[in-house]
Amino acid sequence: AFVQFLDTKVTPEAVDGLKAKHKDAIIYMRGQALLGVQAENHPAGAMVNRVEPGTAAADAGIVTGDVIASMDGHTVPDFDRLTARIAQYQSGETVEVEIVRGTERKKISVTLGSWADRQ
């Protein structure tokens, strides 16, 4: 199953509840803010498999192969939950993203971009 929420205030906890009941469902959320990555699920979080050029992720130095483990102190167990976290913010807000790169964990500040600028 695939569920997509666009410009809707669905809490990350609600997404957790959906994932608990429908483990194989893909849940995608998109609000105003844009990080600019495509990712796949990884045991440590969401592993980046593409960074869109000119986006907040690219500007912050996130690269393919990085695993996004948390955002503003909230664990990111998979890509679905990453999109849920990003959707809670507005473009221009700065968030702390913890990434795993190889064996190193580091926290970086990312000023989120806007979906409106990409369309």
Protein Blocks (a to p, Z undefined) as FASTA:
>chain_A
ZZddehiacdfklmmmmmmmmmmbccddddfbcfbpacdddfklcadfbdcehiaklmno
paehiacfbgehiacfbfklmmmmmmmpcehiacdddddehjaccddddddddfklmZZ
